[in-house]
Amino acid sequence: MGFNIYYHKSSSGRIFVKDYINSLDKKTQYEIFSFLQKFKSDYRFRQSPYCKKIIKDIFEIRIKVRDCYRILFAFMYKDTVILLHIFKKKTNKISKKDLELAINRLKLYE
């Protein structure tokens, strides 16, 4: 069963996750978008080690290209996710700032 993937869009019309990915080099863009296609269509890419629950409603997608990237997302419905935030992973913990940003974006959908 496939998933529908939506990107969080700000009130000003910015799509932060897509904009961030598009700012990366072409090879990294290709790898991340390819992974998202696998995530969308193959349940194995929605399990560990590729995905992990962070807090109650926020999960992360773990993508390793040259660097490690994390995309924070939430389930909107059984088969729909919304990508809330992306960042390059530099430490073992998700920063409070990154997590709060995803939480605040998710609140806009409640």
Rosetta blueprint (number, residue, H / E / L):
1 M L
2 G L
3 F L
4 N E
5 I E
6 Y E
7 Y E
8 H L
9 K L
10 S L
11 S L
12 S L
13 G L
14 R L
15 I L
16 F H
17 V H
18 K H
19 D H
20 Y H
21 I H
22 N H
23 S L
24 L L
25 D L
26 K H
27 K H
28 T H
29 Q H
30 Y H
31 E H
32 I H
33 F H
34 S H
35 F H
36 L H
37 Q H
38 K H
39 F H
40 K H
41 S H
42 D L
43 Y H
44 R H
45 F H
46 R H
47 Q L
48 S L
49 P L
50 Y L
51 C E
52 K E
53 K E
54 I L
55 I L
56 K L
57 D L
58 I L
59 F E
60 E E
61 I E
62 R E
63 I E
64 K E
65 V L
66 R L
67 D L
68 C E
69 Y E
70 R E
71 I E
72 L E
73 F E
74 A E
75 F E
76 M E
77 Y E
78 K L
79 D L
80 T E
81 V E
82 I E
83 L E
84 L E
85 H E
86 I E
87 F E
88 K E
89 K L
90 K L
91 T L
92 N L
93 K L
94 I L
95 S L
96 K H
97 K H
98 D H
99 L H
100 E H
101 L H
102 A H
103 I H
104 N H
105 R H
106 L H
107 K H
108 L L
109 Y L
110 E L
